[in-house]
Amino acid sequence: MKNIWLILIFIIIVQKTYSQSNVNPDISLIGTFNTFMNNIKNVPEHGKLNFETPSMELFVDGYLNPYAKAVGNIAYEEEQFTVEELYAEIVRGLPLDMQIKAGKYLVGFGQLNIVHPHAWAFLDRPLFHQIFFSPDGFNDMGVNFNFILPTENFYSNFDIGIFKGNVFSENEITDSPIQFEDRGNTPIVVSRLGTFFSLSDYSNLGIGLNGSYGVYSKASLNTMGDSTADLQDESLTYAYAGLDFKFKYRPDEYTSITIQGEGLLNNRKVAGYGEDGINIPVEKLSTINSYGAFIFVDYLFAKQYSIGAKYDFLNGIIGDEPSFNTLANDDQNSTQGLYAWIGFYPVEHTLAFRLGVQHLIFNYADGTKRDPETTATLQMIFSLGPHKAHSF
């Protein structure tokens, strides 16, 4: 019943949003079906052909008037409906070539996060996106301001946005004796400086510098090491610095080569233990630096086929549940990912088949031995409407 009400509310909002528009909105349905096998020991899926519940995305988008447009996107994943994106954007008519975007949407940190997964060349989200953002990427509520910079020889723009910070509310720390608390109503800031160069008639390059700052959690610490002392409230802050690039060479409509990569440096305060106190260890803040990155190459040939490979590196152990000393709070352990895929697009823009194989290698600082994990996934994507299943 909850899902039915969610869909009805979404339809009412979309109808009201577009009721004053003279142009009918574009409506698209993207469907995704995955089946996979893996060699991961001690899991029910080991060595079996597993079928995931199909997922879908319903897009409604269009111009409200010559100066503004709006987008709505309902996603059905893991048997649940959610509003993935719902925002309006003023795209022209403002001074200083400014654009304003407000609502709930994929945040522009890097070039990949703003692209929906069905339009990626590969199948699985990069490892550092899963850890430093969330398993669903950097999706938040807020307002963003975009400025086109007055550079003459190349295109450049600057984005800055203020967001609620919901992406961090899901990363609750649950297994520590230190008293962690909800981060509260504390906005975060995200910015990006991007440039785009046309290198030739057939090639171009985009480069971006990214940053984000805010509070990701709060903690009550016993800084005296005395079990009878009052606890001191502390805000745990983070600072992300990122670099992204995308190079594309397309000599004709049947062939293209894409090389794309991103990296992120994570500087954050973490709560931990110091020297022994009066009768318990002292609890204190310290600072860690960790990082993650990926790079991939995708080769589209004969218009209907593509092959590619990707390498990931991440501080932290992918797949762990959020806890006191794993995931984004871990600068000692690491995970490496090797990924390869092949794609087949029998019907242009509307149907895609992709086979991807991911191999994960785990490195523990304490010497723990863990076998590598390999997963092979076969994916089918279809598109009804103008929002395409894959990009060319």
C-alpha positions in Angstrom: 0.0 0.0 0.0 2.9 2.4 0.8 4.3 1.9 -2.7 1.0 2.6 -4.3 0.6 5.9 -2.4 4.2 6.8 -3.4 3.4 6.3 -7.1 0.1 8.3 -6.8 1.9 11.2 -5.1 4.6 11.2 -7.7 2.0 11.3 -10.6 0.1 14.2 -8.9 3.3 16.2 -8.4 4.3 15.6 -12.0 0.8 16.6 -13.3 0.8 19.8 -11.3 4.3 20.6 -12.3 3.6 20.3 -16.0 0.0 21.7 -16.0 1.3 25.2 -16.9 3.6 24.0 -19.6 2.6 24.2 -23.3 4.7 21.2 -24.2 3.9 17.7 -23.2 6.7 16.1 -21.1 8.8 13.2 -22.3 8.0 9.9 -20.5 10.4 7.0 -20.6 10.7 3.6 -18.9 14.0 1.9 -18.4 14.0 -1.8 -17.4 17.0 -3.8 -16.2 17.3 -7.5 -15.6 20.4 -9.2 -14.1 21.5 -12.7 -13.6 24.8 -13.6 -12.0 27.2 -16.3 -10.7 30.0 -16.0 -8.2 32.7 -18.0 -6.4 32.2 -16.4 -3.0 32.4 -19.0 -0.3 29.8 -19.3 2.5 27.1 -17.4 0.7 23.8 -19.0 -0.7 24.6 -17.7 -4.2 27.9 -19.5 -4.5 28.2 -21.5 -7.8 24.6 -21.0 -8.7 22.8 -19.1 -11.5 21.0 -16.3 -9.6 18.2 -14.1 -10.9 17.8 -10.7 -9.4 14.4 -9.0 -9.2 14.0 -6.8 -12.3 14.4 -3.1 -11.7 13.0 -0.1 -13.5 13.2 3.7 -13.7 10.3 5.8 -14.8 11.5 9.2 -16.2 9.2 12.2 -16.7 11.1 15.3 -18.0 10.6 18.4 -20.1 10.5 22.1 -20.3 8.2 24.1 -18.1 8.8 27.2 -20.3 11.7 28.4 -22.5 13.7 29.2 -19.4 13.1 26.2 -17.0 12.7 22.5 -17.1 11.9 19.8 -14.5 12.7 16.1 -14.0 11.0 13.3 -12.1 12.4 9.8 -11.7 10.8 6.9 -9.8 13.0 3.8 -9.3 11.9 0.3 -8.5 14.8 -1.7 -6.9 14.9 -4.6 -4.5 11.1 -4.7 -4.6 10.8 -1.1 -3.4 9.7 2.1 -5.0 11.7 5.3 -4.3 11.8 8.8 -5.7 15.3 8.8 -7.0 15.2 12.3 -8.5 12.7 15.2 -8.5 13.9 18.6 -9.3 13.5 21.8 -11.3 16.2 23.8 -13.1 16.4 27.3 -14.6 18.7 26.8 -17.5 18.7 30.3 -19.2 17.7 33.9 -18.6 19.6 34.5 -15.4 22.5 37.1 -15.1 26.1 35.9 -15.4 25.0 32.9 -17.4 23.9 31.3 -14.1 21.8 28.2 -13.9 19.9 27.1 -10.7 18.9 23.6 -9.8 16.8 22.6 -6.8 15.3 19.4 -5.5 16.5 15.8 -5.1 19.1 14.6 -7.6 22.4 13.0 -8.4 25.1 15.4 -7.1 27.8 16.6 -9.6 30.9 15.3 -7.8 32.9 14.0 -10.8 31.5 13.1 -14.2 30.2 9.6 -13.6 27.9 10.2 -10.6 25.4 12.3 -12.5 25.0 9.5 -15.1 22.4 6.9 -14.4 23.9 3.3 -14.1 22.0 2.1 -17.2 24.0 4.5 -19.3 27.4 3.3 -18.0 29.7 1.2 -20.1 30.1 -1.2 -17.2 27.6 -2.8 -14.8 28.7 -2.2 -11.2 29.3 1.1 -9.4 33.0 2.0 -8.8 34.3 0.9 -5.4 35.1 4.3 -4.0 31.7 5.6 -5.0 30.1 2.8 -2.8 32.2 3.7 0.2 32.6 7.5 0.1 29.2 8.2 -1.2 26.7 5.3 -0.8 25.7 2.1 -2.6 23.4 4.2 -4.7 25.9 7.0 -5.4 25.9 10.7 -4.2 22.2 11.4 -4.3 20.9 14.3 -2.0 18.5 17.1 -1.6 19.6 20.7 -2.1 20.2 23.6 -4.4 23.0 24.1 -6.9 24.3 27.1 -8.7 26.2 26.8 -12.0 28.2 29.5 -13.6 29.7 29.5 -17.1 33.1 31.1 -16.8 34.3 33.8 -19.3 37.1 31.7 -20.8 37.6 32.4 -24.5 39.5 29.4 -25.9 37.7 26.6 -24.1 34.4 26.0 -22.2 34.6 26.0 -18.4 32.0 26.2 -15.6 31.9 26.3 -11.8 29.3 24.5 -9.7 28.6 25.1 -6.0 25.7 23.5 -4.1 24.4 23.2 -0.6 22.8 19.9 0.4 21.0 18.3 3.3 23.6 15.6 3.8 21.3 12.6 3.6 24.0 10.6 1.9 25.8 10.3 5.2 22.7 9.6 7.3 22.7 6.0 6.1 26.3 5.3 7.3 25.4 4.6 10.9 28.1 3.3 13.1 26.6 0.5 15.2 29.2 -1.7 16.8 31.4 0.8 18.8 31.3 1.5 22.5 31.9 5.1 21.7 28.5 6.9 21.6 27.9 8.0 18.0 24.9 10.2 17.2 22.9 11.3 14.3 24.6 14.1 12.3 21.6 16.4 12.8 20.4 19.1 10.4 23.8 20.2 9.2 24.2 21.1 5.5 27.1 20.0 3.4 28.8 21.9 0.5 29.8 20.4 -2.9 31.6 22.2 -5.7 33.2 21.4 -9.0 35.3 23.4 -11.5 35.1 21.8 -14.9 36.7 22.4 -18.3 36.0 20.9 -21.8 38.5 21.0 -24.7 37.9 20.1 -28.3 41.2 18.5 -29.3 40.3 17.8 -32.9 37.3 17.1 -35.1 37.1 13.6 -33.7 38.3 13.9 -30.0 37.6 15.9 -26.9 38.7 16.0 -23.3 36.8 17.0 -20.1 38.6 17.6 -16.8 37.2 18.5 -13.4 38.3 19.5 -9.9 35.9 18.5 -7.1 35.4 19.3 -3.5 33.0 18.7 -0.6 33.0 19.5 3.1 30.6 18.9 6.0 29.7 16.9 9.1 29.2 13.1 8.5 28.5 12.1 12.1 28.6 13.3 15.7 30.0 11.6 18.8 30.0 12.0 22.6 33.5 11.4 23.9 34.9 10.8 27.3 38.0 12.9 26.9 39.0 12.6 30.6 39.2 8.8 30.8 37.0 8.9 33.8 33.8 6.8 33.7 32.1 9.4 36.0 33.0 12.4 33.8 30.6 14.2 31.5 30.8 13.4 27.8 32.0 16.0 25.3 30.0 16.4 22.1 32.1 16.5 18.9 31.3 16.9 15.2 33.1 14.5 12.9 33.9 16.5 9.7 35.1 15.3 6.3 36.7 17.0 3.3 36.7 15.4 -0.1 39.1 16.5 -2.9 38.6 14.9 -6.3 39.9 14.9 -9.8 38.1 13.5 -12.9 38.8 13.3 -16.6 37.1 11.9 -19.7 38.7 11.5 -23.1 36.6 10.4 -26.1 37.8 9.7 -29.7 35.0 9.1 -32.3 36.2 9.1 -35.9 32.8 8.0 -37.2 29.3 6.9 -36.0 30.4 3.2 -35.8 33.5 3.6 -33.7 34.5 5.3 -30.4 37.1 5.0 -27.7 36.4 6.4 -24.2 39.0 6.7 -21.5 37.7 7.9 -18.2 38.9 8.1 -14.6 38.3 9.6 -11.2 40.1 9.9 -7.9 39.1 11.0 -4.4 41.2 12.0 -1.4 39.2 11.6 1.9 40.4 13.7 4.9 38.2 13.2 8.0 38.1 13.3 11.7 37.5 9.9 13.4 36.8 9.0 17.0 39.1 6.5 18.7 41.1 5.7 21.8 44.2 7.3 23.3 46.2 6.6 26.4 44.7 5.0 29.5 42.8 7.4 31.7 41.8 7.3 35.3 39.7 4.1 34.9 38.9 3.8 31.2 40.8 4.7 28.0 40.6 8.3 26.8 38.4 8.8 23.8 39.7 11.4 21.3 39.5 12.6 17.8 42.2 12.0 15.2 42.5 12.6 11.5 43.0 10.1 8.7 43.6 10.3 5.0 42.4 7.7 2.6 41.7 7.6 -1.1 40.0 5.7 -3.9 40.2 5.8 -7.7 39.1 4.1 -10.9 40.1 4.2 -14.5 38.5 2.5 -17.5 38.7 2.2 -21.2 35.7 1.3 -23.4 35.9 0.5 -27.2 32.8 0.7 -29.3 33.1 -1.0 -32.7 30.8 -1.9 -35.6 28.2 0.3 -33.8 26.7 -2.7 -32.0 29.5 -4.1 -30.0 31.8 -2.8 -27.2 34.5 -4.2 -25.0 36.2 -2.6 -22.0 38.2 -2.9 -18.8 38.3 -1.1 -15.5 40.7 -0.9 -12.5 39.5 0.2 -9.0 41.5 1.0 -5.9 39.9 1.7 -2.5 41.1 2.2 1.1 38.7 0.0 3.0 37.2 -3.4 2.6 34.3 -3.4 0.1 31.2 -5.2 1.2 31.6 -4.6 5.0 28.8 -3.1 6.9 29.4 0.4 8.3 31.2 0.1 11.6 33.7 1.7 13.9 36.8 0.9 11.9 35.9 -0.1 8.4 34.7 1.5 5.2 35.4 5.2 5.0 37.0 5.2 8.5 39.7 2.8 7.4 43.1 3.9 6.0 44.9 0.7 6.6 43.1 -2.0 4.6 42.4 -1.9 0.9 40.4 -3.5 -1.9 41.4 -3.7 -5.6 39.0 -4.5 -8.4 39.6 -5.8 -11.9 36.7 -5.5 -14.2 36.1 -6.5 -17.9 32.9 -6.4 -20.0 31.5 -6.9 -23.5 28.4 -5.2 -24.8 26.0 -6.0 -27.6 23.3 -3.5 -28.8 21.1 -5.2 -31.4 18.6 -2.4 -31.6 20.0 1.1 -31.5 19.3 3.1 -28.4 16.5 0.7 -27.1 18.1 -2.6 -26.2 21.4 -3.6 -24.7 23.0 -6.9 -23.5 26.2 -6.7 -21.4 28.3 -9.4 -19.8 30.7 -8.2 -17.0 33.2 -10.0 -14.8 34.5 -8.4 -11.6 37.4 -9.8 -9.6 38.1 -8.3 -6.1 41.4 -8.6 -4.2 41.5 -7.8 -0.5 44.5 -6.6 1.5 44.3 -6.6 5.3 46.9 -4.7 7.3 46.8 -7.3 10.1 47.7 -10.1 7.7 44.2 -11.6 7.5 44.0 -13.9 4.5 40.9 -13.7 2.3 40.3 -15.4 -1.0 39.7 -13.1 -4.0 36.0 -13.0 -5.1 34.8 -13.2 -8.7 31.3 -12.4 -10.0 30.0 -12.7 -13.5 26.8 -10.8 -14.4 24.7 -10.9 -17.5 22.5 -7.8 -17.9 19.7 -6.9 -20.3 18.4 -3.3 -20.5 15.5 -2.0 -22.5 14.3 1.6 -23.1 10.8 2.8 -23.9 10.7 6.5 -24.7 13.3 9.2 -25.4 15.5 8.4 -22.4 17.9 5.9 -23.9 19.2 2.7 -22.4 22.8 3.5 -23.3 24.8 6.4 -24.7 26.7 6.4 -28.0 
